[in-house]
Amino acid sequence: MQEEKLIRDKIRDLSERIREANYLYHVEDKPAISDQEYDALLASLKELETQHPDFVLADSPTRQVGGALKASFKTITHPHRMMSLDNAFNHDDIEQFEASIRRALAYEGELEYVAELKIDGLSINLFYEQGILIWGATRGNGTQGEDITFNILGIPGLPRRLEAAPATLEVRGEVYLSKEEFARINAEREELGEALFKNPRNAAAGTVRNIDPKVAASRNLQAYFYGMGSSRDLGLKTQAELLDWLEAQGFRVNPDRKVVPSAAAVEQLMEDWRQKRPSLAYEVDGVVIKVNDLQLQEELGSTSRAPRWAIAYKFPAEEVVTVLQAISLQVGRTGKVTPVAELEPRILEGTEVSRATLHNPGFIAELDLRIGDRVLIHKSGGIIPEILRVITEERPKGLEPYSFPMTCPECGAELLEDGANVRCVNPTCPAQQLQKLSYFASRGAMDIEGLAVKTLELLLAKGLIKGIPDLYELKAEDLKGLEGFGELSANKLIANIEASKNQPLARLLVALGLPHVGSRTAAVLARAFPNLEALKAAKLDDLVALNDIGETTAEAILSALQQPEMQALLADLQAKGLDPVAERAVTSDVLKGKTFVLTGALSEARTVIQARLEALGARVASSVSKKTDYVVAGENAGSKLAKAEGLGIQILDEAQLAELLATLN
């Protein structure tokens, strides 16, 4: 039983981390982890689910596509679902991919494929009616996306009218920014003092999903188109013909595509494109391999997440050799001390790299890193510089093993071991206070415009603030005369700080830096608890009962809320006028008094369905009882469905739920 609990907890934790990563990547366009780290999490979850199918969560991320939708965009339902892709990382994965196709088709003949470069951008869907473009939308969660029509009209190779098209047509593509345009945008943002985009993918996504179409018009968005929702009405026989047809209609199709006679032939193609990769005008992270025969594609079908007839073969990261010149230490807002490698600068995948994270003391010891070592580095996920190994055979004589300091580099306090990490536990450590203040004021938290790191450093240095509550005691007179402040700017910053008192509960929960609480988890908590007092009074079972919150996360949140320092902070903030309540997006009460229970594998994330029901006044419960009015059952629904049938409760599938909601709106 204990082993089963550990496995269930591991599955829940992995699912939570993946959902949070999905939310940050697809909704906020702010990835917190690299692609390779994400792929590793997903692979671990898939492996556990394969070994323990009875423990698979109904809303497992392995069954879902993409992320949630931004509230600022109109929602559009895709006529045909937009899928994600499974990944391959080596030749064995490709062989397994082909073997699975042959098993599914019971086919021993030749299998032809089309290989296309995998653009690192944002997937979109275009809908045409009688040859006229009606709308364009993001992939979103695969079923519904965001209406971004006005932001993409200026993209070259995106025709507004087609000469020869069926009555309705969906065309899929990838929007991206060239490396040159990405550099131009970031240079412009740096000059304006704005935050820089991390990579071209995030810049493209942020541009397409900006609520001001003028922003998109000012940036040279580009796109390549690669598929359709359905091609039955066109009489096409192969993927290659489909791409040619799109090109003939005026769509921009990547010329770097090739028909290959077998999966084995992909290897040489991968090597050719890998060598060309640095010279490409845009970012790519692999090659998409698709069965060429469209009839076979239809026969193979898809899982709940990805087509069985296509796979993304990811490029291995580029690697270069450099020298470890020093190891510096960074103190974060939680006191965690992170070692950073100071490297002899090298050009890696088109950018200069001079630093790389070393994670923790154990990582340094495991690699036996020594100052002066020659090391092999790459970009994890094509983004984050990382040391792969020490080239010990070239180690100069006399290099001493690295001894990790056990005093804080910022305040001199003793460092304490905390698992694999070390922490400064001095609550007055200036580095921690700066990081906590910066995080509290950041855009994803309390969003206090004008409270940048340099401003916070100045306020701390002048003794005007020591911690977060002090922000709400600042007066314009305190700021006037400080470097960079005049009367107008001082008044504006104070007004922005005062306005942050009205931020909703979810933002404050993020700003407090509670463990495992990002935007998504904060939204779940704020939906369940109307205010801080209700959350502080919650029990472990109350949190575990919520969708998307596992036991480990629940325990960490409650433990953090019970710490004397956190209780003192909350009391101080409440005394200064911060006592936010949860936003309730109730637009109607037509389902007021009705209780729903969701069970089984649903095509949409449960949080999306739950929000839709709650917006109509319904309550969504986690268990079936006599008070339950409706049970919405997806695939593989289990005991909850059986209990509902026994109690005579009305059961709806997703189509019936959609019909019910349509009659109410």
CORMOGI-V704660 format. One record per residue. RES is the residue in one small letter. PSI is psi in degrees with one decimal (NA if undefined). OMEGA is omega in degrees with one decimal (* if undefined). NEAR is the number of other ideal C-beta (glycine too) atoms within 12 Angstrom. Layout:
res->(RES:RES)
psi->(PSI:PSI)
omega->(OMEGA:OMEGA)
near->(NEAR:NEAR)
//
This chain:
res->(m:q:e:e:k:l:i:r:d:k:i:r:d:l:s:e:r:i:r:e:a:n:y:l:y:h:v:e:d:k:p:a:i:s:d:q:e:y:d:a:l:l:a:s:l:k:e:l:e:t:q:h:p:d:f:v:l:a:d:s:p:t:r:q:v:g:g:a:l:k:a:s:f:k:t:i:t:h:p:h:r:m:m:s:l:d:n:a:f:n:h:d:d:i:e:q:f:e:a:s:i:r:r:a:l:a:y:e:g:e:l:e:y:v:a:e:l:k:i:d:g:l:s:i:n:l:f:y:e:q:g:i:l:i:w:g:a:t:r:g:n:g:t:q:g:e:d:i:t:f:n:i:l:g:i:p:g:l:p:r:r:l:e:a:a:p:a:t:l:e:v:r:g:e:v:y:l:s:k:e:e:f:a:r:i:n:a:e:r:e:e:l:g:e:a:l:f:k:n:p:r:n:a:a:a:g:t:v:r:n:i:d:p:k:v:a:a:s:r:n:l:q:a:y:f:y:g:m:g:s:s:r:d:l:g:l:k:t:q:a:e:l:l:d:w:l:e:a:q:g:f:r:v:n:p:d:r:k:v:v:p:s:a:a:a:v:e:q:l:m:e:d:w:r:q:k:r:p:s:l:a:y:e:v:d:g:v:v:i:k:v:n:d:l:q:l:q:e:e:l:g:s:t:s:r:a:p:r:w:a:i:a:y:k:f:p:a:e:e:v:v:t:v:l:q:a:i:s:l:q:v:g:r:t:g:k:v:t:p:v:a:e:l:e:p:r:i:l:e:g:t:e:v:s:r:a:t:l:h:n:p:g:f:i:a:e:l:d:l:r:i:g:d:r:v:l:i:h:k:s:g:g:i:i:p:e:i:l:r:v:i:t:e:e:r:p:k:g:l:e:p:y:s:f:p:m:t:c:p:e:c:g:a:e:l:l:e:d:g:a:n:v:r:c:v:n:p:t:c:p:a:q:q:l:q:k:l:s:y:f:a:s:r:g:a:m:d:i:e:g:l:a:v:k:t:l:e:l:l:l:a:k:g:l:i:k:g:i:p:d:l:y:e:l:k:a:e:d:l:k:g:l:e:g:f:g:e:l:s:a:n:k:l:i:a:n:i:e:a:s:k:n:q:p:l:a:r:l:l:v:a:l:g:l:p:h:v:g:s:r:t:a:a:v:l:a:r:a:f:p:n:l:e:a:l:k:a:a:k:l:d:d:l:v:a:l:n:d:i:g:e:t:t:a:e:a:i:l:s:a:l:q:q:p:e:m:q:a:l:l:a:d:l:q:a:k:g:l:d:p:v:a:e:r:a:v:t:s:d:v:l:k:g:k:t:f:v:l:t:g:a:l:s:e:a:r:t:v:i:q:a:r:l:e:a:l:g:a:r:v:a:s:s:v:s:k:k:t:d:y:v:v:a:g:e:n:a:g:s:k:l:a:k:a:e:g:l:g:i:q:i:l:d:e:a:q:l:a:e:l:l:a:t:l:n)
psi->(-40.4:-39.5:-40.9:-43.1:-41.8:-41.0:-45.7:-43.2:-40.6:-42.9:-43.5:-44.1:-45.4:-43.2:-43.4:-47.9:-38.0:-42.2:-43.2:-42.0:-41.3:-45.5:-47.8:-35.8:-49.5:-27.8:-51.4:-10.5:35.7:77.1:134.9:-19.0:162.7:164.6:-41.3:-36.4:-41.0:-46.6:-38.3:-41.1:-45.9:-40.2:-40.2:-42.2:-43.4:-41.8:-44.8:-40.6:-35.2:-40.1:-27.8:68.9:-25.5:-16.7:3.3:129.1:143.7:-32.6:35.1:139.0:-21.1:-12.9:1.5:162.2:134.4:-149.2:-171.1:177.5:148.6:136.3:-18.9:-3.3:146.3:141.6:137.0:136.2:127.2:129.3:-38.6:134.8:139.7:124.5:165.8:-167.0:141.9:159.1:149.2:143.4:-9.4:177.6:-34.9:-40.1:-38.9:-41.2:-39.9:-37.5:-48.5:-39.0:-39.5:-34.3:-45.8:-38.8:-45.0:-34.5:-10.5:51.8:130.9:-2.4:-169.9:140.6:118.1:144.2:158.0:129.8:128.0:141.9:138.2:103.0:137.5:85.0:-146.4:124.8:137.1:162.2:130.2:137.3:123.5:140.3:122.9:37.8:3.0:133.1:121.6:-45.9:163.1:141.9:154.4:165.0:-37.0:-128.5:9.8:-34.8:-41.1:144.3:-176.8:138.0:106.8:28.7:-51.9:-20.0:-13.1:-0.6:-27.0:1.8:126.2:147.2:21.2:89.0:141.3:-20.1:137.5:141.2:-37.5:94.1:153.2:177.0:-43.3:149.2:135.8:131.4:129.1:144.2:-179.6:120.5:137.6:169.9:138.3:160.6:-39.1:-44.0:-37.0:-45.1:-39.9:-44.9:-44.8:-36.3:-39.6:-42.8:-38.2:-40.5:-32.4:-2.1:20.9:158.0:139.6:147.4:143.2:-35.2:167.7:-33.6:-46.9:-35.1:-43.2:-45.6:-43.3:-32.2:-49.4:-34.8:18.7:135.5:-11.3:108.1:-21.9:-30.9:-46.1:-38.9:-26.4:-7.7:140.7:73.9:144.6:166.8:149.8:141.5:142.2:-4.1:-179.4:160.3:-40.7:140.4:14.4:-38.3:-4.4:-8.5:21.6:147.1:-24.7:161.8:-37.5:-41.7:-38.1:-45.5:-39.7:-39.9:-44.4:-43.1:-40.4:-27.0:-2.8:0.3:144.5:116.5:137.1:123.0:-19.3:72.1:152.9:140.5:128.6:145.0:-14.9:164.1:-32.1:-31.7:-9.9:-30.1:-48.2:-37.7:-41.9:-43.6:-41.2:-47.2:-30.8:-39.7:-31.7:-16.0:-47.2:-26.5:-6.2:149.9:-9.5:164.4:134.0:149.9:15.1:-163.6:134.4:127.0:124.4:140.7:130.3:-35.9:116.9:-31.4:-40.4:-36.8:-44.9:-39.9:-37.4:-35.6:-148.7:164.6:-172.2:-11.9:-36.4:152.0:147.9:-10.4:7.8:153.9:149.8:115.0:107.2:140.6:142.5:151.4:144.4:146.2:140.3:160.9:136.9:-174.1:134.5:110.2:-31.1:167.4:118.1:163.8:134.5:135.7:121.9:-178.7:-22.9:2.0:-6.7:132.2:116.8:122.5:142.5:131.3:125.7:114.5:154.4:124.2:138.7:151.4:122.6:117.5:43.9:-5.6:155.1:131.2:127.0:-2.5:154.7:141.4:144.7:7.8:-69.2:171.0:-35.6:-35.8:-42.3:-44.0:-39.7:-39.3:-12.0:49.6:137.4:141.9:126.2:-9.6:147.9:130.2:153.4:125.1:156.8:176.7:113.5:122.1:16.4:9.8:-55.1:118.6:138.2:141.5:125.3:-46.8:162.9:136.4:79.8:-28.6:-14.7:14.8:127.2:150.2:147.8:3.4:129.0:142.8:144.9:131.3:115.2:125.6:145.6:23.9:147.1:130.3:-15.2:-41.0:-8.8:1.1:156.9:137.6:141.3:142.9:137.1:85.1:-126.7:-13.8:170.3:147.4:148.5:120.7:13.9:110.5:-17.1:10.1:122.0:-34.3:-42.5:-44.5:-42.0:-46.2:-39.6:-43.7:-43.7:-43.2:-42.5:-41.3:-6.5:164.7:-36.9:-8.4:-111.5:-10.4:56.3:98.8:135.9:-8.1:64.9:170.2:-43.1:-38.6:-42.8:-40.8:-40.7:-44.5:-38.5:-43.5:-34.5:-3.1:15.8:-26.1:152.8:-25.5:-176.0:-48.4:-28.9:-22.9:-36.8:4.8:-5.4:145.8:156.3:-34.7:-30.2:-29.3:-31.1:131.2:-18.3:154.5:125.2:-0.9:130.6:-168.7:-45.0:-48.1:-34.1:-46.6:-38.3:-43.8:-42.4:-39.0:-38.8:-39.7:-43.8:-39.8:-27.2:-16.4:-20.7:5.8:148.0:165.4:-40.7:-39.6:-39.7:-37.9:-37.0:-46.3:-29.3:-15.4:30.9:142.6:135.9:9.7:98.8:-165.4:-42.9:-50.2:-37.9:-39.4:-39.0:-45.1:-42.8:-27.6:-30.5:-28.6:125.6:-23.1:178.8:-39.6:-40.7:-39.5:-41.7:-27.6:-3.3:150.5:167.2:-45.2:-33.0:-40.1:-41.8:-28.6:-15.8:145.5:141.6:5.8:115.0:175.7:-40.9:-46.0:-44.0:-45.3:-41.6:-40.5:-48.9:-39.4:-42.8:-40.7:-24.7:-6.1:137.1:-38.8:-41.4:-41.2:-38.9:-40.8:-46.7:-42.2:-41.1:-43.3:-41.6:-37.6:-25.4:9.8:5.1:104.9:65.2:155.5:163.1:142.2:130.4:111.6:46.1:114.3:-7.5:157.8:25.5:-22.2:17.0:132.2:-6.7:137.9:129.2:150.1:132.9:134.3:156.9:178.8:113.2:152.1:-24.5:156.5:141.4:-35.4:-33.1:-47.1:-42.2:-44.4:-38.3:-42.6:-43.4:-29.7:-18.6:10.2:0.3:163.5:135.5:117.0:164.2:-13.5:155.1:135.2:-179.5:-20.6:-4.9:133.1:-40.2:143.2:122.4:114.4:126.3:-161.6:149.1:34.7:140.2:-120.2:-31.8:-39.2:-44.6:-42.0:-40.3:-41.8:-40.4:-31.6:-3.1:25.8:142.7:130.0:132.3:140.2:179.7:-36.7:-42.3:-37.0:-43.0:-40.9:-43.0:-47.7:-34.3:-35.9:-21.0:-24.8:NA)
omega->(179.6:179.1:178.2:179.8:179.4:-180.0:178.9:179.7:179.6:178.7:178.9:-178.5:178.0:179.6:178.8:-177.6:179.4:178.7:179.1:178.0:177.2:-177.9:-178.7:-176.5:-172.2:-176.0:-176.8:-176.0:-179.4:-177.2:-179.4:179.2:-179.2:177.4:-177.9:176.1:178.0:179.6:179.6:177.3:-178.3:178.6:178.4:-180.0:179.2:-179.6:178.4:-179.2:177.4:-179.3:-175.7:-175.4:-179.7:-176.4:-177.4:178.2:-178.9:-179.5:-178.9:177.0:179.0:179.7:-172.8:-178.6:170.3:-174.3:-179.8:-175.2:176.6:-176.8:-175.0:-179.9:174.1:-178.5:177.6:177.1:178.5:176.1:174.0:-173.9:174.4:-174.8:170.8:177.3:169.3:-174.7:170.4:-176.9:-179.7:-176.0:178.2:178.4:179.8:177.8:177.7:177.2:180.0:179.4:179.9:177.3:-179.0:178.0:-177.0:-177.9:-172.3:-169.9:179.9:-177.3:-179.2:176.5:-179.0:-178.1:168.3:178.4:-179.7:176.5:-179.6:-179.9:178.8:-177.0:-177.7:-178.9:177.9:177.9:177.0:179.5:179.4:175.5:-175.4:176.1:-178.2:178.9:-179.4:178.8:170.7:-176.6:172.2:176.6:-179.8:179.9:179.3:177.9:179.1:177.4:-178.2:179.5:-179.5:-174.0:-173.9:-179.3:-175.0:-175.2:-177.8:-178.0:178.4:-179.8:175.5:-174.8:176.6:-179.8:178.8:-178.2:-176.4:-176.2:175.5:-177.7:174.9:-178.0:171.4:177.9:-177.7:178.9:-179.6:177.4:-178.0:171.7:177.2:178.0:-178.6:-179.9:176.6:179.7:179.4:-179.0:-179.0:177.5:178.2:179.7:179.5:179.5:-179.8:-179.2:-179.9:179.0:-179.1:172.7:-177.8:-176.0:-178.0:-180.0:-179.4:177.3:178.7:-179.5:179.4:179.0:-178.9:-174.4:175.3:-175.2:178.3:-179.0:179.5:178.7:179.2:-178.9:-177.5:-178.9:-173.8:176.1:175.5:-179.6:167.7:-178.5:-167.7:-175.6:179.8:172.8:175.4:-179.3:-174.9:-174.1:-175.1:179.3:179.8:-176.6:-175.1:175.0:179.0:177.0:179.6:179.8:177.9:179.8:178.4:-179.5:-180.0:179.2:178.3:176.9:177.3:-178.6:-176.6:178.2:179.0:176.8:-175.3:173.1:-179.4:-173.2:-178.5:177.3:-179.4:-178.2:-179.5:-174.4:-179.2:178.1:178.0:-178.6:178.7:-177.7:177.7:179.6:179.3:-171.7:-178.5:-176.7:178.5:-178.6:-175.8:-179.5:171.9:179.2:177.3:179.8:175.9:-178.8:-177.0:171.2:-173.6:-176.1:-177.0:177.2:177.3:175.4:-178.5:179.6:-178.7:177.5:-175.5:168.3:178.1:-174.0:-169.2:175.2:177.9:-174.1:-179.3:177.9:177.0:178.8:-173.5:175.1:169.4:-178.5:175.0:-177.4:175.2:179.0:176.2:-177.0:175.2:-176.0:-178.9:173.2:177.5:-177.2:177.7:179.5:-179.3:-174.9:178.3:-178.1:179.1:179.8:-177.0:176.1:-179.0:178.3:173.3:-169.1:169.3:-172.0:176.4:173.1:-177.9:-178.9:171.5:179.4:178.7:179.5:178.5:-180.0:176.1:178.7:176.0:171.6:-174.4:-179.1:-179.4:178.8:178.5:-178.7:-178.4:178.2:-173.9:-179.3:177.2:178.6:-177.5:179.2:166.7:-174.4:177.0:-178.7:172.4:174.8:178.6:-177.4:-178.5:-173.7:-168.9:178.2:-176.7:176.0:179.2:-178.5:174.2:176.5:-172.2:-178.9:178.0:-177.3:175.8:179.8:173.1:178.8:-177.2:173.9:-177.4:177.5:-175.7:179.5:179.1:170.7:-177.4:-179.4:-177.0:-174.8:178.1:179.8:179.3:176.4:179.4:177.3:178.9:-173.5:179.8:-174.5:169.1:-176.1:167.3:-176.2:176.2:-176.3:-179.7:179.2:-176.1:179.8:178.4:-179.0:179.2:-178.7:178.3:178.8:179.9:179.7:-179.8:-175.5:-171.7:-174.7:-179.0:-178.7:-177.3:172.9:179.3:-176.6:177.9:-178.5:-178.4:-177.9:-178.8:178.2:179.0:177.4:179.9:-179.4:177.6:-178.0:-179.7:179.2:-179.2:175.9:173.2:-178.8:-174.7:-176.9:-177.8:178.5:-174.2:173.4:179.6:175.7:-178.7:-179.7:179.2:-172.7:-177.6:-179.2:175.8:-179.9:177.6:-177.3:168.2:-177.5:-177.6:-177.4:177.7:179.2:-178.5:-179.6:178.9:178.1:179.4:177.7:179.8:-179.2:-178.6:176.8:-177.9:177.5:-179.1:-176.2:-176.6:-179.9:178.5:179.6:174.8:-174.6:-179.1:178.6:177.5:-177.9:177.4:-177.3:171.0:-175.9:-176.2:-178.7:177.8:178.8:178.1:-180.0:-177.7:177.2:-175.2:-175.6:-172.6:-177.9:-177.9:-178.3:179.7:179.5:179.9:-179.2:-175.8:175.6:-179.2:-178.6:179.7:-178.5:-178.8:-179.5:-178.9:174.5:173.3:177.6:179.3:-175.1:-179.4:178.4:-179.4:179.7:-178.8:180.0:-178.3:178.6:-179.7:-179.2:-177.5:179.0:-179.6:-178.9:179.8:179.4:177.8:178.8:-179.2:179.4:-179.9:179.6:178.9:178.4:-179.4:172.5:177.2:175.2:-171.6:175.8:-179.8:173.4:177.4:-175.8:-179.4:-179.4:-178.7:177.5:-176.1:177.6:-179.8:180.0:179.8:180.0:179.3:170.3:179.2:-179.3:179.4:-179.6:-178.0:-176.2:176.5:175.1:-178.7:-179.1:178.9:179.5:-179.8:179.9:-180.0:179.5:-179.4:177.4:177.4:174.4:-177.6:173.2:177.9:-177.8:-177.8:-178.6:-178.1:175.5:178.7:-179.2:-180.0:179.1:-178.1:169.2:177.0:-172.1:173.5:-180.0:175.6:175.5:-173.5:-170.7:179.9:178.1:179.5:-179.9:179.3:177.9:179.6:-179.6:179.4:-179.7:-179.1:-177.4:179.9:166.5:-174.9:179.3:179.1:176.4:179.1:178.1:179.4:-178.6:179.2:-179.9:-176.6:-176.9:*)
near->(7:8:11:13:15:17:23:25:24:27:37:35:30:34:40:40:32:41:47:40:35:40:38:28:37:40:35:30:33:28:33:29:25:28:34:27:25:34:29:23:31:34:24:23:35:28:18:28:29:16:15:20:16:16:25:29:39:37:35:37:43:33:35:41:35:39:40:41:34:29:20:14:27:21:25:28:27:36:26:24:31:40:36:34:38:33:33:33:26:18:20:15:26:34:20:19:38:35:18:26:35:23:14:22:23:11:19:11:13:19:33:29:37:38:39:41:37:39:38:39:40:45:43:45:45:50:33:33:18:16:22:18:31:25:32:42:44:45:43:38:44:40:32:33:40:40:31:43:28:25:36:42:21:25:38:18:26:33:30:22:18:28:14:18:30:23:17:25:37:38:49:44:40:46:46:42:37:28:29:19:25:35:23:20:32:26:15:19:22:14:11:11:15:18:22:20:29:32:36:44:37:33:41:44:41:41:40:46:40:27:20:17:22:13:24:33:18:18:35:27:43:36:42:41:42:38:41:36:28:24:29:19:17:27:14:26:20:24:38:27:22:36:37:22:31:39:22:19:30:25:34:27:33:34:14:26:32:28:26:31:19:25:38:21:25:38:24:19:32:35:17:19:30:27:14:18:30:21:14:28:25:37:39:36:40:39:41:47:44:42:39:33:28:30:19:29:34:20:18:29:19:25:27:32:30:32:37:28:38:39:36:34:40:34:38:24:29:28:24:30:24:31:29:38:23:21:34:23:33:28:35:28:34:29:33:32:42:33:37:29:37:27:34:24:18:29:17:31:34:25:26:16:32:22:29:38:30:36:28:27:30:19:28:33:19:16:31:21:41:28:27:26:34:27:38:29:38:29:34:30:34:36:35:29:36:33:41:25:23:33:25:16:11:16:23:17:8:9:19:14:18:26:14:25:22:18:19:29:24:26:23:17:25:18:30:18:18:17:11:20:26:34:30:37:23:22:24:21:32:30:33:34:34:34:31:38:37:32:31:38:35:28:26:32:32:38:25:35:22:30:39:24:21:18:34:36:23:25:37:30:17:19:12:28:31:25:30:42:26:26:40:29:22:36:19:22:15:23:32:20:16:24:16:19:26:15:15:15:23:27:21:21:35:30:22:28:40:23:21:34:25:21:34:32:34:38:35:38:41:37:38:37:36:37:26:33:38:39:38:42:35:38:38:42:42:33:35:35:31:21:26:31:19:22:38:27:15:26:18:21:15:20:36:26:21:34:36:44:40:33:25:27:35:35:25:25:39:29:17:26:34:21:21:12:24:27:18:18:30:32:18:22:30:21:15:22:19:33:25:32:23:29:23:20:20:20:17:17:16:18:27:17:13:28:28:38:41:45:39:32:31:37:35:37:42:39:36:37:36:33:31:36:38:35:26:29:22:32:26:36:30:27:21:32:18:14:16:32:28:32:39:43:33:34:20:21:26:22:19:30:28:17:22:32:19:16:21:13:28:22:30:31:24:27:15:18:33:23:13:25:25:13:12:21:14)
//
